[in-house]
Amino acid sequence: MKFGIIKLILVSGALLGAPALAFAQATPETAQTRSDKQAKQKSTLGANAQGKAETPSGLDPVTRRVRQMADELRSPFCPGKTLMTCTSYQAFELRREIETMVRDGMTDAEILKRLKTVHGNDISNPQQPWYTFFVPFLPFIVLAGLIFWIVRRWKTRGQETAIGGADMEESPELLEEQIDEDRRARLRARVMNNQD
């Protein structure tokens, strides 16, 4: 058991020490080539920034346009998903095809026309009505209305009981008289029904 633990410690130490050992054995020549590579990368980045216009999000206009189109189009391969969110290989190929069409200089309308001829009219999403904006907020609106209705009913019911309670406390004789009057009215109705 002790031998297994010691062996595990030695092996893990060797594995962890291997990168440190490789770094320690680096010669000045490899350090020089490393700094040359870094300088090349920086100059390449500078050339890309000069030669290729990039958006603030870091995407070139072609990629941004492809993503926008793929986000607006339905996927013919994944029902209920856009071309951007579909994970099938065919959707990936279609996005690459759209990218080549954009790079060839085709307009969005031309690309959409070509896609409709190949995949049918179902590829374009229908225009959504203006009121679909409220759909995500509908549960919150209903909940707020329900809370408002409950609070209002609670307040008015509290006022009614306060008024009714005040009447009962002020004049218990009036309450007894009203009960007696109701009993008399019921008795008269019975007597009248029996006489007929």
WOGIMO-V157007 format. One record per pair of residues at least 6 apart in sequence whose ideal C-beta (glycine too) atoms are under 6 Angstrom apart, sorted by the first residue. I is the first residue (numbers start at 1). J is the second residue. Records with the same first field share a line. If there is no record, write none. Layout:
# WOGIMO-V157007
I=J / J
This chain:
# WOGIMO-V157007
52=60
54=60
55=64
62=102 / 103
65=102
66=98 / 99 / 102
69=98
70=83 / 84 / 95
71=82 / 84
73=83 / 123
74=123 / 125
75=81 / 83 / 86 / 91
76=119 / 123
77=86 / 88 / 90 / 91
78=86 / 88
83=91
101=111
115=123
168=175
